[in-house]
Amino acid sequence: TAIWELPLAKWTGATGHASKLLLNGWQLSGIFTGQTGLPANVSNNLSSNAADRPNACGCGVPIYLSGYQSSGANQYLNPAAFVGIPLSPLSGKQIANGNLSFNAVRQPGTVNLDVSLSKTFALTERYRLRIRADTFNTLNHTNLFGLVTTTGTSTFGRLTQATSRTMQLEARLSF
């Protein structure tokens, strides 16, 4: 996080009361966040036991697909890297436990920058007016999330949600 009081009056050489009133008091702040991806648990959607997990292929097939952000499908996990286990016809559960560990995969990481620009006007000794503009995901960096981790679905391994840039304006009168 960072906060910077912008010295606009000093930079412009403003000396008059009106220009100092307009140029002093501007503040720029920001929050940068970079995170690795959270763990995710792959489960078998076809099993009647929601905790059942498939086997890892272990045959040299990569778990993660490169270029997932540029593909229109946002396919992050490779379905060929996971092997389903036969289900018992009586219980609907897997006949054996899968060898894939709990939280065996990680979702992609995120990078985000939020920025705020604000100005406080001292109207009188008692009244102050603050205007503020905030942008969230200022650089409009696409962070994909919403990983579908249930095998047997048509969207398995896809990232189904993305962040977008949002903005808000605020005016606050304090007295």
GUTORFI-245891 format. One record per residue: residue in three letters; chain; x, y, z of N, C-alpha, C in turn. Coordinates in steps of 0.2 Angstrom, whole numbers, plus 2048, in hexadecimal, padded with zeros to 3 digits. Layout:
   rest   kette   n.x   n.y   n.z   ca.x   ca.y   ca.z   c.x   c.y   c.z
    ALA       A     X     Y     Z      X      Y      Z     X     Y     Z
...
END
This chain:
   rest   kette   n.x   n.y   n.z   ca.x   ca.y   ca.z   c.x   c.y   c.z
    THR       A   804   7FA   800    800    800    800   804   806   800
    ALA       A   802   80B   7FD    806    812    7FD   801   818   7FD
    ILE       A   803   81D   800    7FF    823    800   804   829   7FF
    TRP       A   802   82D   7FA    806    833    7F8   802   839   7F8
    GLU       A   804   83E   7FC    801    845    7FB   805   848   7F6
    LEU       A   801   84A   7F0    803    84D    7EA   805   854   7EB
    PRO       A   80B   856   7EA    80D    85D    7EB   80C   861   7E5
    LEU       A   805   862   7E3    804    865    7DC   805   86C   7DD
    ALA       A   803   870   7E2    805    877    7E3   80C   878   7E2
    LYS       A   810   874   7E5    818    875    7E5   81A   874   7DD
    TRP       A   817   86F   7DA    81A    86D    7D3   818   873   7CF
    THR       A   812   876   7D0    80F    87B    7CB   812   882   7CD
    GLY       A   814   883   7D3    817    889    7D5   811   88E   7D7
    ALA       A   80B   88B   7D9    805    88F    7DB   807   893   7E1
    THR       A   805   899   7E1    805    89D    7E7   7FF   8A1   7E9
    GLY       A   7FA   8A1   7E5    7F4    8A4    7E7   7EF   89F   7EB
    HIS       A   7EB   8A3   7EF    7E7    89F    7F4   7E2   89A   7F0
    ALA       A   7DF   89C   7EB    7DA    898    7E7   7DE   892   7E4
    SER       A   7E4   893   7E1    7E7    88E    7DE   7EA   889   7E3
    LYS       A   7EC   88B   7E9    7EE    887    7EE   7E9   883   7F1
    LEU       A   7E3   886   7F1    7DD    882    7F4   7DB   87D   7EF
    LEU       A   7DC   87E   7E8    7DA    879    7E3   7E0   873   7E3
    LEU       A   7E6   875   7E4    7EB    871    7E2   7EE   86D   7E8
    ASN       A   7ED   86F   7EE    7F0    86C    7F4   7EB   867   7F7
    GLY       A   7ED   862   7FA    7E9    85D    7FD   7E7   857   7F9
    TRP       A   7EA   856   7F3    7E9    850    7EF   7ED   84B   7F1
    GLN       A   7EA   845   7F1    7ED    83F    7F4   7EC   839   7EF
    LEU       A   7F1   835   7EE    7F1    82F    7EA   7F3   829   7EE
    SER       A   7EF   824   7EE    7F1    81E    7F2   7EF   818   7ED
    GLY       A   7F3   813   7EF    7F2    80D    7EB   7F3   806   7F0
    ILE       A   7F0   801   7EE    7F1    7FA    7F1   7F3   7F6   7EB
    PHE       A   7F9   7F2   7EC    7FB    7ED    7E7   7FB   7E7   7EA
    THR       A   7F8   7E2   7E7    7F7    7DB    7EA   7F9   7D6   7E5
    GLY       A   7FE   7D2   7E7    800    7CC    7E3   7FF   7C6   7E7
    GLN       A   7FC   7C1   7E5    7FB    7BB    7E8   7FC   7B4   7E4
    THR       A   7FE   7AF   7E7    7FF    7A9    7E4   7F8   7A6   7E4
    GLY       A   7F6   7A1   7E0    7F0    79E    7E0   7EE   79A   7E6
    LEU       A   7E8   79A   7E8    7E5    796    7ED   7E5   78E   7EB
    PRO       A   7E6   78A   7F0    7E5    783    7EF   7DE   781   7ED
    ALA       A   7DD   77C   7E9    7D6    77A    7E7   7D6   772   7E7
    ASN       A   7D0   770   7E9    7CF    768    7E9   7CC   766   7E3
    VAL       A   7CE   761   7E0    7CB    75E    7DA   7C7   758   7DD
    SER       A   7C1   758   7DB    7BC    752    7DD   7B9   74F   7D7
    ASN       A   7B6   749   7D8    7B2    745    7D3   7AB   747   7D3
    ASN       A   7A8   74B   7CF    7A1    74D    7CE   79D   747   7CD
    LEU       A   79F   741   7CA    79B    73C    7C9   79A   737   7CF
    SER       A   79E   738   7D4    79D    734    7DA   798   737   7DF
    SER       A   794   732   7E2    78F    735    7E7   792   738   7ED
    ASN       A   799   736   7EE    79D    739    7F4   7A1   73F   7F1
    ALA       A   79F   745   7F4    7A2    74B    7F1   7A9   74C   7F3
    ALA       A   7AC   748   7F8    7B3    748    7F9   7B7   744   7F5
    ASP       A   7B4   740   7F1    7B8    73B    7ED   7BC   73F   7E8
    ARG       A   7C3   73D   7E7    7C7    740    7E2   7CA   73B   7DD
    PRO       A   7CB   73E   7D7    7CE    739    7D2   7D5   738   7D3
    ASN       A   7D8   734   7CF    7DF    732    7CE   7E3   737   7CA
    ALA       A   7E9   739   7CC    7ED    73D    7C8   7F0   738   7C3
    CYS       A   7F0   73A   7BC    7F2    736    7B7   7F9   733   7B8
    GLY       A   7FE   738   7BA    805    736    7BB   808   733   7B5
    CYS       A   806   735   7AF    809    732    7A8   80C   738   7A4
    GLY       A   80F   73D   7A8    812    742    7A5   80E   748   7A2
    VAL       A   807   747   7A3    802    74C    7A0   802   752   7A5
    PRO       A   803   758   7A3    804    75E    7A7   7FD   75F   7AA
    ILE       A   7FD   761   7B1    7F6    763    7B4   7F4   769   7B2
    TYR       A   7F8   76E   7B1    7F6    775    7AF   7F7   776   7A8
    LEU       A   7F3   77A   7A4    7F4    77B    79D   7F7   782   79D
    SER       A   7FC   783   799    7FF    789    797   7FA   78D   792
    GLY       A   7FA   794   793    7F6    798    78E   7EF   798   790
    TYR       A   7ED   796   796    7E6    796    798   7E3   79D   797
    GLN       A   7E6   7A2   798    7E3    7A9    798   7E2   7AB   791
    SER       A   7E6   7A9   78C    7E4    7AB    785   7DF   7A7   782
    SER       A   7DE   7A1   785    7D9    79C    781   7D2   79F   784
    GLY       A   7CD   79F   77F    7C6    7A1    781   7C3   79D   786
    ALA       A   7C5   797   787    7C2    792    78C   7C4   793   793
    ASN       A   7CA   796   793    7CE    797    79A   7CF   790   79D
    GLN       A   7D1   78B   799    7D2    785    79C   7D9   785   7A0
    TYR       A   7D9   784   7A6    7DE    784    7AB   7E1   77E   7AC
    LEU       A   7DD   779   7AE    7DF    772    7B0   7DE   76E   7AA
    ASN       A   7E2   769   7A9    7E2    764    7A3   7DE   75E   7A6
    PRO       A   7D8   75D   7A3    7D4    758    7A4   7D7   751   7A3
    ALA       A   7DC   750   79F    7DF    74A    79E   7E4   748   7A3
    ALA       A   7E6   74D   7A8    7EA    74B    7AE   7E6   748   7B3
    PHE       A   7E0   747   7B3    7DC    744    7B8   7D8   73E   7B6
    VAL       A   7D8   739   7B9    7D5    733    7B7   7D0   731   7BC
    GLY       A   7CA   730   7BA    7C4    72E    7BE   7C5   727   7C0
    ILE       A   7C2   726   7C6    7C2    71F    7C9   7BB   71C   7C8
    PRO       A   7BA   716   7C6    7B4    713    7C5   7AF   713   7CC
    LEU       A   7A9   714   7CB    7A4    715    7D0   7A1   70E   7D2
    SER       A   79F   70D   7D8    79B    707    7DA   794   708   7D8
    PRO       A   791   703   7D4    78A    704    7D2   785   704   7D8
    LEU       A   787   701   7DE    783    701    7E4   783   708   7E7
    SER       A   788   70B   7E9    789    711    7ED   78A   717   7E9
    GLY       A   78C   716   7E3    78E    71C    7DF   794   720   7E1
    LYS       A   798   71D   7E5    79E    71F    7E7   7A4   71C   7E4
    GLN       A   7AA   71F   7E4    7B0    71C    7E1   7B1   715   7E4
    ILE       A   7B4   710   7E0    7B5    70A    7E3   7BC   70A   7E7
    ALA       A   7C0   70F   7E5    7C6    710    7E9   7C8   718   7EA
    ASN       A   7CC   719   7EE    7CE    720    7EF   7D2   723   7EA
    GLY       A   7D2   729   7E8    7D6    72C    7E3   7DD   72D   7E6
    ASN       A   7E2   72D   7E2    7E9    72F    7E4   7EA   736   7E4
    LEU       A   7E6   73A   7E2    7E7    742    7E2   7E6   744   7E9
    SER       A   7EA   748   7EB    7EA    74B    7F2   7E5   750   7F3
    PHE       A   7E3   752   7F9    7DE    757    7FA   7E2   75E   7F8
    ASN       A   7DE   763   7F5    7E1    769    7F3   7E8   768   7EF
    ALA       A   7E7   763   7EA    7ED    762    7E6   7EF   767   7E1
    VAL       A   7EA   76B   7DF    7EC    770    7DA   7EB   777   7DD
    ARG       A   7EE   77C   7D9    7EE    783    7DB   7EA   787   7D6
    GLN       A   7E6   78C   7D8    7E3    790    7D3   7E8   795   7D1
    PRO       A   7E7   799   7CB    7EC    79E    7C9   7ED   7A4   7CE
    GLY       A   7F3   7A7   7CE    7F4    7AD    7D3   7F0   7B3   7D0
    THR       A   7F0   7B8   7D4    7ED    7BE    7D2   7F2   7C4   7D3
    VAL       A   7F1   7C9   7CF    7F5    7CF    7D0   7EF   7D5   7CF
    ASN       A   7F0   7DA   7D4    7EB    7DF    7D4   7EE   7E6   7D6
    LEU       A   7EB   7EB   7D3    7ED    7F2    7D6   7E7   7F6   7D6
    ASP       A   7E6   7F9   7DC    7E0    7FD    7DE   7E3   804   7DF
    VAL       A   7E0   809   7DC    7E3    810    7DD   7DD   815   7DF
    SER       A   7DF   81A   7E3    7DA    81F    7E5   7DD   826   7E4
    LEU       A   7D9   82B   7E2    7DB    832    7E2   7D6   836   7E6
    SER       A   7D8   83A   7EB    7D3    83D    7EF   7D6   844   7F0
    LYS       A   7D1   849   7F2    7D3    850    7F3   7CE   852   7F9
    THR       A   7D1   855   7FE    7CD    858    803   7CD   860   803
    PHE       A   7C7   862   803    7C6    86A    803   7C4   86C   80A
    ALA       A   7C7   871   80D    7C5    873    813   7C1   879   811
    LEU       A   7BA   878   812    7B5    87D    810   7B5   883   816
    THR       A   7B5   881   81C    7B5    885    822   7B9   881   827
    GLU       A   7BA   884   82D    7BE    880    832   7BA   87A   834
    ARG       A   7B3   87A   833    7AF    875    835   7AD   870   82F
    TYR       A   7AC   872   829    7AA    86E    824   7B0   86D   81F
    ARG       A   7B0   866   81D    7B5    864    818   7B2   85F   813
    LEU       A   7B4   860   80D    7B1    85C    807   7B7   858   805
    ARG       A   7B5   852   804    7BA    84D    801   7B7   84A   7FB
    ILE       A   7BB   84A   7F6    7B9    847    7F0   7BE   841   7EE
    ARG       A   7BC   83C   7EC    7C1    836    7EB   7BE   832   7E5
    ALA       A   7C3   82F   7E1    7C2    82B    7DC   7C6   824   7DD
    ASP       A   7C3   81F   7DD    7C6    818    7DE   7C6   814   7D8
    THR       A   7CB   811   7D6    7CB    80B    7D1   7CD   805   7D4
    PHE       A   7CA   800   7D3    7CC    7F9    7D5   7CE   7F5   7CF
    ASN       A   7D3   7F1   7CF    7D6    7EE    7C9   7D8   7F4   7C4
    THR       A   7DC   7F8   7C6    7DD    7FE    7C2   7E0   7FD   7BB
    LEU       A   7E5   7F8   7BB    7E8    7F6    7B5   7E4   7F1   7B1
    ASN       A   7DE   7F0   7B3    7D9    7EB    7AF   7DD   7E5   7AE
    HIS       A   7E1   7E2   7B2    7E4    7DC    7B1   7DF   7D6   7B3
    THR       A   7DF   7D1   7AE    7DA    7CC    7AE   7DC   7C7   7B3
    ASN       A   7D9   7C6   7B9    7DA    7C1    7BE   7D4   7BC   7BD
    LEU       A   7D6   7B6   7BB    7D1    7B1    7BA   7D1   7AD   7C1
    PHE       A   7CA   7AB   7C2    7C9    7A7    7C8   7C3   7A3   7C7
    GLY       A   7C0   79F   7CC    7BA    79B    7CB   7BC   795   7C8
    LEU       A   7C1   791   7CA    7C3    78B    7C7   7BE   786   7C9
    VAL       A   7BC   782   7C3    7B8    77D    7C4   7BC   776   7C5
    THR       A   7BB   773   7CB    7BF    76E    7CD   7BC   767   7CE
    THR       A   7B6   767   7CB    7B2    760    7CB   7B3   75D   7C4
    THR       A   7B6   757   7C4    7B7    753    7BE   7B0   751   7BC
    GLY       A   7AF   74F   7B6    7A9    74D    7B3   7A4   752   7B1
    THR       A   7A6   758   7B1    7A2    75E    7AF   7A5   761   7A9
    SER       A   7A1   764   7A5    7A4    767    79E   7A8   76D   79F
    THR       A   7A8   770   7A5    7AD    775    7A7   7B2   774   7AB
    PHE       A   7B4   76D   7AC    7B9    76C    7B1   7C0   76F   7AF
    GLY       A   7C3   772   7B4    7CA    775    7B2   7CA   77C   7B0
    ARG       A   7C4   77E   7AF    7C3    785    7AC   7C3   78A   7B1
    LEU       A   7C5   790   7B0    7C4    796    7B4   7BE   79A   7B1
    THR       A   7B9   79B   7B5    7B3    79D    7B3   7B1   7A5   7B5
    GLN       A   7B6   7A8   7B9    7B4    7AF    7BB   7BB   7B3   7BA
    ALA       A   7BA   7BA   7B9    7C0    7BE    7B8   7BE   7C5   7BC
    THR       A   7C3   7C8   7BE    7C3    7CF    7C1   7C2   7D4   7BB
    SER       A   7BF   7D9   7BD    7BE    7DF    7B8   7C0   7E5   7BC
    ARG       A   7C1   7EA   7B8    7C3    7F1    7BB   7BC   7F4   7BD
    THR       A   7BC   7F7   7C3    7B6    7FB    7C6   7B9   801   7C9
    MET       A   7B4   806   7C8    7B6    80D    7CB   7B0   80F   7CF
    GLN       A   7B2   814   7D4    7AD    817    7D8   7AF   81E   7D9
    LEU       A   7AA   822   7DA    7AB    829    7DC   7A8   82B   7E2
    GLU       A   7AB   82F   7E7    7A8    830    7ED   7A9   838   7EF
    ALA       A   7A4   83B   7F2    7A4    841    7F5   7A2   841   7FC
    ARG       A   7A5   844   801    7A4    843    808   7A4   84A   80B
    LEU       A   79F   84C   80E    79F    852    812   7A0   851   819
    SER       A   7A5   853   81D    7A6    852    824   7A5   858   827
    PHE       A   7A2   858   82D    7A1    85E    831   7A1   85C   839
END
